[in-house]
Amino acid sequence: MVAQRGRLWIRCVLLLCLAIQFALFAAAETFFKPFNVSYDHRALIIDGKRRMLISAGIHYPRATPEMWPDLIAKSKEGGADVIQTYAFWSGHEPKRGQYNFEGRYDIVKFANLVGASGLYLHLRIGPYVCAEWNFGGFPVWLRDIPGIEFRTDNAPFKEEMQRFVKKMVDLMREEKLFSWQGGPIIMLQIENEYGNIESSFGQKGKEYVKWAAEMALGLGAGVPWVMCKQVDAPGSVIDACNGYYCDGYRPNSYNKPTLWTEDWDGWYASWGGRLPHRPVEDLAFAVARFYQRGGSFQNYYMYFGGTNFGRTSGGPFYITSYDYDAPIDEYGLLSDPKWGHLKDLHAAIKLCEPALVAADSPHYIKLGPNQEAHVYRMKAHHEGLNFTWYGTQISCSAFLANIDQHKAASVTFLGQKYNLPPWSVSILPDCQNVVFNTAKVGAQTTIKSVGFDLPLYSGISTRPQLITKNEDLFITKSWMTVKEPISVWSENNFTVQGILEHLNVTKDLSDYLWHITRIFVSDDDISFWKESKISPAVAIDSMRDVLRVFVNGQLTGSVIGHWVKVEQPVKFLKGYNDLVLLSQTVGLQNYGALLERDGAGFRGQVKLTGFKNGDVDLTKLLWTYQVGLKGEFLKIYTIEENEKAGWAELSLDAYPSTFTWYKTYFDNPAGTDPVALDLGSMGKGQAWVNGHHIGRYWTLVAPKDGCQEICDYRGAYNSNKCSTNCGKPTQTWYHIPRSWLQASSNLLVIFEETGGNPFEISIKLRATRVICAQVSESHYPPVQKWFDPDFIDGKIAVNDLRPEMHLQCQDGMMITSIEFASYGTPQGSCQSFARGNCHAANSLSIVSEGCLGKNSCSIGISNLIFGSDPCRGVTKTLAVEARCRSLPNAGFSQF
């Protein structure tokens, strides 16, 4: 154990030193010998050589700079050659002409870190990004430019777009980040999925596409440009595919390679919706089919999804988490088996790369009604590209596919029989030996949980008064509170006649816009309502996203929806009544044509119905407008300004209150595990820690139906297939980056709209505490074995290799117990394993001896390892469930 801790500590120090070096010297150093990037019909050509490239999508603002080195390192370890990201215009130019390249928007630092790791960068400038990002990445001030129409042949828009794109290209050139300068950038993107909406603009759309391409090429970036989902991409701009499957995609010119800029490995989630899940067997199948059928560049959207901090989530109604079911989760932890199985896939593809880049096209062989092979052979003049394997040079690689969704198939290929599971691809780097099948998952499964490792940590508190619900949960007795006024509170309010469009007033500086007026109710109205047994109501033709109706300071009702009709009953008193309509946005529209016209708030008629003398047209009344929340604009969520609010002690028996601010303090949990904030006891609102905006929260519950007990990977995937989390709140845990915390007295501020219990809010650590694996004799040996020098030199024969189980805790943890181990015919799945009829009695002792006290271990799958054959004539499987626990003072990642 001491040695293990020592190794972890050394690794920690080395990575810390590397991170410091990156930060200090990256800008002054080149990371590669300067090289040119071009392309032909087969692939991108990097420094004169065709390449098969695997790309990992990471959006730098959805993580903190302190997270970036670890995310990049895990991407590289997973087999990525490239990091892909958008450039976020709204973050870089929040006010016209005022640029921001600091903190989470320090794109230069991010690019330098990518280069320092030896990876390439694909920068998608757009500047429209979609990305489930607020307003599609456009700054909201853009809609106020006179005469502007977004994404069409419109002079004001083109002028603004060109100015920003040029700014980004010039910045990358000044920082020497292009490949020909020794930097990591090998490719750029202009526009984004414009083909989906081009028809909305007619001929002006076609002219805009031509202009965008010419403008981009004219900036002299010196690397190829792409347009995704743009079949009419002009000239030398490469059109690329986005989707769940792109193996059938072909670019619009034979001279362009087949690129897959967005491989959707999961999907995004909405408040009150289920959580999407894409099984890795199907994802691996899609990727293998892409390279099998001639693809050469594939990017996972997302490899790390991250978090929509602040008010950056788009929508409407997209949640704060952008986990995306990605190989690296929102907190920076590996999601297995997805990460591990894809790592094996990438290694298998790399074994084939010499043949893939040497052949101009594959040789197709039909193996059955739904089975086929694609064979890549080298020509004589490509011998220098050969990869030496098992003492010989590889000159042929093959992919065998079974696209039948239901049945396995036995096929004959080059005189040898191969068994193909349904909906799978087998990869043969030498056209003989299978090294990987997309449906055979040997990678471990990780089970992540939230809680505390011993010693137990005392969570949120302003003073040492704690309630302990159980060993994991600690709740403070001490909260402070202050009410948000339901009235005019600032000199910045103004009064005009009529209903104004929401964004024209707020400029998206806040989600909230207050509309305040007075309504006179006569004795005749009161009598009319009693006699007719009716109630007056606020009626609005169309509204988005949330409407709160207050009468005389009391919340009367709420309406939620995207451009929905409103009919909200209200109760008035005799005489003058204060009527307040609070319109809210929950992420601006991020997709579609004419975004500048979408707006927010109310559309059509706005009136009061049910009055004796007829409906009251509210658009003709005087309205006082107030933007935002008082606490928001006083910045009472910051350390510097929070005392301005006049906080009062919150009693334990206080009734849940609407439109209320709460604050408390908590200490930084020990260790380096990612920190999560549990807001499951609250309703809807926003949260801040030390002034950093964690994001919106909302405990809307997903439908009880629509989730499958068993997720069948076979067949085409869509975002509703294999959904999870039915009947539960879509999101209750919110990421607090470690770098936003100080050692003690961290300020937590909550703004709650609908009423919740802050005493049940908790701080916990997120970690992988359970790992499982299930590997059988029918699995293939680890792909990494084929890269072993002894194997390459022929010192180890193919027949000497055996399947292996590999278990690994996250960094800073070790395997402390084996909960289950059975070599034989175990049943069930992770956390529900059970012995079958066949079981080797020494299974637990063998696995314990090989794994306990270690961060990682490997166990061979063979009778020799377990001393005998527990059941002859039966294919044996080893199933293991292990628990991981933190090592004191170990770990190095700052999440």
N, C-alpha and C positions, 0 to 999 in steps of 0.2 A: 504493500500500500504506500509506503514511504517513497519507493521508487516511482510509482505511478504518479503520486502528487508532484514529485520532482520534475517528471517529464512534462506534466501539465503546466507547472510554473514556468519552466523554460520556454514552452510554447507560447505562454502568455506574454512573457518578456519579448520574445522574438516578434510576435505580431504587433505588440505595442510599439516596438522600435520601427517596424516597417510602416505602421500608420503615421508615426511622426516624420519618418523620411518622406513619405508620400506628400504630406502636408507642406513640408519645408522646401523640398527640392523639386517637386513634380513640375512646377511651372518653368523651371530653368533647364530641365533636362528633356531630351528626346528619349522615347521609350523603345523605338525601333530604328533601325537603319532606314532612312527615307526610302519609301517604295511607292510605286504607282499602282493604281487599281483601275482595271478595265473589265471588259466582259466579252464573251462570245455566246453562241447559242446554248452552250452547255453549262457555264458557270461563271461566277466572278473570277477574275484573274488577278491574283495578288502577287506582286513582285514577279510577274512572268509565269505564275503557275496557277492552274485551275484549282479551286478549293471547294470541298463540300463543307458547308458552314452550318453550325448549330448556334442559335442565338437565344439569349435569355432576356425577356422584357422586364425592366426595372424602371419605375418612374421615380426620379430622385426626390420630388417634393413629397412623395408619400412615405418617406422615411426621413430620419435625421442624418446629418453628415456623419455622426458618430456610428451609425449603423452601416453606412455605405461600404467600408472596407470588408466587413464580414459577409455582407450580401454578395459582393463581387467575388470574394474568395469561395463561397459556397457554390456560386454559379460555375466558376471555373472547375472546382472539384467535381461538380455534376456533369462535366463534359462540354460546357459552353465554350465557343470560340469568340462569340460576339455578345456585347450588351447592347440592347436596343432601348431607346427612350424617346419620348416626345420632348419638345421644347414648349413650355407653358407660358404663352403670351400674357395671360392675365396675371400671372405671378411675377413676370419679369418687367411688366410695364403697367403697374396698378393705376398710375395716372399718366396721361399722355405726355410723353417726353421725359418722364421720371422713371429711371430703370432700377431694377433690384436684382442683384446677382450675389446676394448674401444668404447665409443660413441654409435653409432647405432649397433655396433657389440658386445656390452657388454651382451652376452647371459646369463652370471651368474646373472647379475642384473635383466634381464627379467625373468628368472626362479624364482628368489627370490620374485619378485613382484607377479607372478602367485601364488606361495605358500602362500604368506602373505594374498592373497585374499581368501584363502580357496579352490582354484581350483587345479585340477591336471594338469599335463603337459605331452603331448605326443611329444617326440622329435624325429624327422625324420632325422637321421644323413646322410643317403644316402651312400656316399657323393654326388652322382649325384642327382640333385633336379629337373631338368627341370624348372618348375615354371616361365617360360617366363623370366628367369634370364640370363644374359649374359653368354654364353658358358655353360649353364645348371648348373651353380654353380661351375664348375671346374676352378681352376686358370689356366690362359693361359700358364704359365711356364711349366705346366704338359706336354704339347704336345712336349716340347723340350727334355724330358728325352729320352736318346738313346734307341731305340728298343721298345718303348712303343706302345701298342694298348689298347685303352680304353675299359673297361667293358667286358673283356673276360679273358680266362685263359692265362694271360700274366704276367710273373714274375715282370717286372718293374712296371706295373700298380698296381698289387696286393700289392706290397711292399709299394707304395705311399699311396694307399687307406687304407691299414691296419694302417699305421702310423698315418693318420689323424683320423680315426675312434677311434683308441685307445686313441689318444690325447683327443678327446671329452669325451669319457667314463671316462677316468682317471680324467679329469677336473670336471665332474659332481660328481664323487665319492669324490674327494678332497674337494669339496664345500658342501658335505653332501646333495645332491639334489635328491638322489634316495629315493623311498618310505620307504624302510627298514631302512633308516637313518633319517626319519622324514621329508623328502623333498617331492616335488610335482610330481616327474617323476614316472609315472606308466607304461610307455611303450616306446619302442624305435623302430626305423625302420632302416633296412639295405637295400640298393639299392632302386630303385624307378621305377616302371612300366617297369621292365626289360623284362617281358613277351612279350611286344610289339615288341622287337627287337631280342629276344633270338635266333630265327631261323636264323638270319643273320650270326651267329657264329657257327652253327652246334654243334658238340659234345663239342667243346671248350666252348660254351655258357652254356651247361648243367653242365660241370665241374666247371665253374665259379660260378654258382648259389650255388652248393654244398659247394664250398670253402667259399663264402661270408657268408652263414648261419653258417658254422662251426666256422669261424673266429669270427663272432659277438658273438655267444654263448660262445666262449672261453674267452671272455673278462671279464666275471664274473660280469655283470651289476646287476644281481639279479632281473630283471623285464622282462616281455615277449618282444620278438622281433616280428615284422611283416615284411612281404614283400607284397607290393601292386601290383595288376595285375600280380601275379606270381602263376599260378595254380599248379606249381610243387615245391612250397616252401617246403624245406626238413624238416623232423623231427618235432620238436616242434615250429618251426617258423610258425606263422599264416599267411596264404595268405588272402589278403583283397581286397575289390572291390573299384574301382574308376569309376565314371560315373554320368550321370544325373539320372539314376534309378538303384537301386541295390537290389530291393525286391526279385528278383529271384535268387540272388547269393547264392551259397553254397560252403563252404571251401572244401579243398581236403581231409579232414579227419573228421569223425564224432566227433572226440575228440576236434575239434577247433570251437570257436564261429564265428558267422557271423559279420564281421566288415566292415564298409564303411568308408574308410580313406579319400576319396575325393568326397563329394557331390557338384557337380558343380552348384552353385546357380546363376551363371551368366557366363561370358566368358571374355576373354581379347580382346583388340582392336588393330588394326594396323593403321599406318598413311594412311589417305585416305580411311579408312573403316567406316562402320556404327558402332554405339554403340549397343552392345548386351543388351538385357533385358529379364530376366526370370520372368514371373508373379508368384507372391507368392502363388496363388491358386495351381498352378502345383507343385511348390517346396514343399509346405506343403503336397500335395497329395503323392509325392514321399517319403517323410520322414515317413508319417503315414503308407504307405504301407510297408516300410522297417521294422518297428517295428511290424506291423500287422503279417508279414509273418516270424517272428523269428529273426530279427536283434536285436543287442544289443548295438552297438557302432556306432555312426554316426557323421561325422565331416563335417562342412560347409567349402568348399573351394570356396571362402574365406568368413569369417565372417566380416573381415576388410581387404581390399586389399591394400590400401596405395598407395605409390608413388615409382616409379623407379628413385630415386635420382641419380644424376651423370650420369654415362654411364652404369648403371646396367641393363637396359632393354635388353632383349634378342631379338631373332628374326630369321631373320632380320625384321626390320620395326615395332617393337612393340612400342606403344606410352609410354610417360613418366608416365601417369596416370595408376595405376593398381586398379582402383576403383572396377572393376569386378561385378558391380551391386550388391554389397554385402549389408547385413543388416546395416553395419556401413560404411559410405562413405569414400572416400579418405581423407577427411579433419577431420574425427572423429565425424561427425554428424550422427544421426540416420536417416536411410532411411526407412520411413514408406510409405505404410503399411507393407513392408517386415519384418522389425524388430518386430513390434508389433504383427502381425499375427503369426509369428513364436514363439514369447514369449508365446502366448496363447496355441499354439500347444504343446510346451514343458511342460507347466503346466498340460495339459491334459494327456500327456504321463506319467508324474510323478505320477498322480493320479492312473495310472494303474500299476505302477512299482511293488507293492507288488505281484500282480497276475502274472505279466510278468516274474519275477525272480523265482517264486515258481513253475511254470509249466515247465516241460521239453520240451513240444511242444504244439502248439495250437490244438484245435479241430476245424476242418473245416466243415462249413455248406454252401451248395450251396443255395442261396436265389433266383436266377433267372438266365437267360441266361448270363448276364454279371454282376451279383451281387453275393457277397459272404461274409461270416462272418468267422472270426477267434476268437475263444473263449479261454481264458486262465482261468483255474480254479485252485484254491489252493487245495493241498492235506491236510489231517488232520494234518500231522506232520509239516506243514508250518504255523500253526495258529498264531504263534508268529510274523509272518511277516505282519499280517493283518493291513490294514489302516482303522481307525475308521472314518466313514463318515455318517452324518445324524443319529447319535446315534447307528449305526450298524457297523459291521466290513465287509470290502470288501473282498469277497472271489472269485469274478468272474469279469473279465473285457473282453470287446469285441470291435472289430473293424468291422464295416460294410462298405463294399466298393462297389461302383458302377463304374466299369471300362468302361462303355459305354461312348463314346466320345461325344455323341449328345443328348441323352435323359435322363431325370430324371426318377427315378424309385420309386415305392412304394413297400416296402418289409415287410414281416412279420417275426419277430424274437422273439422267446420265447413267442409267443402269442400276441405280440404287434406290431402295424404298425409303420413304419418309412419311411419318405420321404428322398430320397437320390438324390441330384443334380448330373448331369453328371460329370464323372471324379472326384469323391470325395470320401472321407472316413469320416465316423462319428465315434467318439470315445465315448464309454460307460464304464466309470470306474466301474460301479456296474452292468453291463449287462442289465440296464434298462433305465437310463437317459442319453441322449446325452448332453455332455458338450462342444463339439467342432465338427465342420464340416469344412473340409479343403477348401471348396468352398465358405463358408459364411464369408466374411471378415468384421469384425466389427472394426478393428483397424483404427486409423486415417491415413490420407494421408498427408505427409509433402511436401511442395513446397519450394525448396531452391532457393535463388537468390543471386546475388552479388550486392553490393552497399554500401551505408553508412546510418546509422541512424543519426538523428540530435544529437548534432551539427555537421554540415558538416566538414569533415576533408580535409585539403589541402594536396594533394597527392605528387607525385614525384616532387622534385625540387632541384636545386643546389643553387638557390637564389630565393627571393620572387617574381618571375615573372610567373604567372600562367594563362593558358587559361581555362575557364570553359565552357565545351560543354553543360552540363546540371547539375542538382543538384547532380548527382552521379559521374561524371567523371571529373577528374582534371589532366591536362597534363602540364608538365613542358615546358617552353620555352628554358631551358638551358640544352643542352647535349654537351658532349665532344666526340670527335671522333679521331680515328687513323686507317690507312689502314694496312691490313695484306699484307706483301710482297708476290708477286707471283714470287719468285726467291729464290735462296740459301741465307739463312740468318744466318746460324750457322756453327761453325767449326766442328760440329758433322756430317756433310754431308759426303758422300763417293761416289766414282765413280767406277762402274764395267761394264763389258759387259753383256748385256742381261736384261731380265725382271725378277725380283725377286718376290717371293710370298709375299703378303702383310704382313701377320702376322709374317712371319719369320723375317721381318725387324722391324715392329713396336712393336712387343711383346704386342700389344694391349694397349700400353701406351697412344695412341691417336687414334682417328677415322681416321686421315688423313695421307696419304703417298704421297709425291710429287715425280714424275718421271720427270726428266729434261734432255733434249737432244737438239741437233741442227740439223736442216735439211737444206741442200743446194738445192736451186731451180735455175735451169739454164734458160737461155733465151728460149731454146728449150721446156722446160716444160711449160713455160708461153704461148708460141705460141700454143703448143699442146692443152692446156686447152681451149684456145679461139676458135681454129679451130674445135675442137671436141665438144665444148659446154658441157664439163664435169668439175667436180670439184674433186680435190683429197679428200680422206676421210681416217680417222682413222678406221681401221677394226680390231675387236677383236672377236675371236671365242666365248668367254664367259666371263662375268664380273658380279660382285656383289659388292656393293649395289648401290653406286653412283659413277659415273665418271664425272669429270669436265675436259674439254679440253680447254687449253689456247694456243693461238698462239701470240707470241710477246707481252705477258702480257695481252692480251684481252681474255675474256671468249668467246669461240666460240660456245660451246654447252654442254649439259648435258645429261646423260643417267641414268635412274633409273631402277633397277630390280634385281632379284635374279638369277644369272647365266644366263644372257641374252646375245644375240648376239649384237654387236655394229657395226654400220655403220654411223659414224659421219663426215659429210662434214666439211672441213676446208679451209681456204683461206690463201695462202702463198704469200709472196712478193718475188721478185727476190733477189737472194743471200742467205745469212744465215738467218734462222728463228729459234727463240726459240720455241720449242714445249714442253709443260708441260702437263702431264697427272696426275691428282689428283684423286687417288682412295680413297674412303671413306667407312667405315663400319657404319651401323646403327643398332648396336646390333648383337652380334655373334650368330650363330646357337645354339639353346638350346635343340633341340630334334632330335633323330634319332641315328642310328648306325654310327660308324666310325667318330665321331665328330672331332677327331684329324686330319682327312684328309680333312675336309671341307674347311678350310682356307678362304682366301678372296683375293680381287684384281682381277687378270686376269688369264685365262686359255687358253691353245691352242695358235694358231697363233696370233701375234700382228703385224700389218703391215700398211703401207700407200699404198692405191690404187690410180690409175689414173695417174701415172707418165708415161712419154713417153717411157722410157726404161723398163717399167714393175714395179711391186709392190716392195716396199722397205720393207725388213724384219727388223722390229724394234728390234727384239730379238738379232740381231747381232751388234747393235750399242752400244756405250758407253752411260750409263745413270748415272746421278747424283741423289742420293736419299737423301731426307730430310724428317725426321719423324716429324709430328705434325705442330702446328702453332707457330709462334714466340711469339705471345701474350700468348699462352697457356704455353709455357715453361719458359717465363719470369714471369709467374703468375701475369699478370697485373690485374687479377680479384680479387686479395686479397687486403686488406686494407694496408698491409705492402709494397707491391711491385707495386701498380697500377701507381704510379707517374713515373715509369721508361719508360713509353710508349711514352712520348712526345705528350700528348693529345692537340688537337686544338678545338676551339669553333665550334659547328655545327650550321650553319645558318638555319633559318626557311624554306628558299626556296631551301635548298640543294636537289639535285637529289638523289633518292634512290640508294645506292651504294652497290656493291657486295664485299664480303670478307673484311668487315669493323667491327671494334670494336667500341662500344658506351659505355659511362658511364654517370651516374648521381647519385644523392643522394635523399633519401626520409626519412621522419620521420615515426616512428612506429605508425600505426593507433591506436587510443584510444580503450579501451575495450579488450575483450578476444576472440572475434569471430575469426575464422580462416582467414588467409590472402591469397588472390589470386592475381596473376600477370597476367594481360591480355596482351597477345602477339599476338592478332589477327591481328594487323597491320603489323606484320613482316613476313618473308618468312621461312627460315630454319636456324637453328643455335643452340646455347647453351646459357644458362643464369646462372649467379652467383649472390648471395647476400652475402655481407660481406665475400667473399671467399668460401661460401658454394655452391656447384654445384647443382642448382635446377634441371637440366637435359637438355635433348635435346628438342627443339621445332620445329614444322613444321606445316604449315597451309594448308596441303593438304586437299582437299574437298572430302567428301564422295559422292558416286553416288546419283543421284536424286531419283532413284527408289529403291525398295526393302524394304521400310518401310510400315507397315500396319497402317491404320487409327484406326482400332479397334484391340486390341490384344486379341485373343481368347485363354484363358488358356487351353482349352480342347485339349487333344491329346498329343502325345509324343513331347517333346521339343527338338529343336536343336538350334545351335548358330545363325542361320539365321532367326529364328522365332521371331516375335515381335521386330525386330530391330528398332532403333530410329536414329534421327539426320541426315536423308538423306538430301543431298544437302548443308551440312554445313561442316566447318572444323572439323576434328575428335577431335581435342583438341585446345583450345585457352587459357584456364585458367590453371595456374600452381601454385601448392601449395608452399607457403613460410612458413615453420614452425615458429611459434611465438618465439620459443627459439633461432632461428637464428638471431633475430632482437635485436637491441639496441634502446634506447629511441629516438635517433635522428641520422641524418647523416648516414643512412644505404647506403652502396655502392652497386649500381646495375650495373653490367657489362653484356653487350650483345655482342655475336659474331654473326654477320649476314652474311650468305653466298650469298643469292640471291637477296637482296634488299628489304627494308621495311621502314616504317616510324616510327621511335622511338618516335616522338612527340605524337603519339596516344597510346603509352603504358600507362597503368593505374594500380594503386593498388586499390583493393577493398576488402571488407569484405564479407565472405560467411556466410549466416545464413538462418535458417528456419523462414521465415516471414509470411507464409500462412499455416494454418492447416485446414483440412477439414475432415468430417466424415459423414457417411451415415449408419444408423442403423435402422432396422425395427423391428416390433413386432415378426417377424418370426426368428430373431436372438436368439441365446442362451444367457442366463445370463453370465456375465463375469466369466471366469474360476476361477479367483482368489477368487471369492465368496465361492467356494467349500473348500477353505482352512481357511475360517473364523471360529474362535473357537466356536462361537454361532451356526454355521451351523453344525460343526462337532459334537457338543454336543447335537444336535437335537432341539435346541431352536428356530431355523428358519427352516421352512419346505421348501421342494423343490418348492412347488407351490407358495410360497411367493416370490421367486426370479423372477426378471424381467430383460429384456435386458437393457443395459445402454450404453450411448455414453460417451467415455472418450476422452477429449482433453487435450493436454499438449504442451506447448512451450518448446523450448530447455532451458537448465539451464541459468539463468541470464536474462530471458525474461518473459514478462507477456502478457496476452491477453488484447489488447487495443481497439479492435473493433470487432463487429460481422457484417460481410459483408452480410451474408445471413443466414436465419433460417426459416425452414418450417417443421411443423409436419403435415403430411397428405400424399399426393402423389406427392412429388417433382420430378422434372425431371432433367436430365443432370448429370454432374459429377463435380468434384472439379474445381472451377473457372469458371464454366458455369452452375451452378444450376439455376433452374427456378421453380416457383410455378406450381403445377398441379391443377387439378379441385378441389381437396380437400386440404384445408389449415386452420390450427388453427390460428385465428387472433392474439393470444397472443404468438405465437412462438418466435418472436424476443425478447419480454420482458422477457419471462421465461429464455431463454438461456443467455440473457445479464445479468440478475440478478444473475444467477448461475456461470457465467464465467468471467465477466469483472474485470480487476484488479488482476487476479489470474494467477499463473503459470500453474495450471492445474485445471480441473473441471470435474464433472460427471453429466450427465442429464439422468434421468430414461425415458425409452420409454414406456409410458402408458398414457391412457386417464386421469388417476387420476392426473398426473403431469401437464397436460395442461388444466385441469378443466372440460373437456367434450370430447365427441366423435365427431370429426368434420365430419365424414362420416361413418355411421354404415355399418357393413358388408364388409368393405374394410380393408385390411392389411395396417396399417399406417407405415410411415417411417419418421424419423427425419433426415434432411440434414442440415449441418451447415458449413459455411465457416467463419473462424476467422483470425484475423491478430495479430501477435506477435511483440513486440518491446522491445528493451533492457532496462533494468533497470540501471540507473546510478550507477557505482561502484559495480555492481553485477556480479556474475559469478566467476568460479573457475578453469575452464579447460584451460590448456595451449596447444593449438593445433599447 
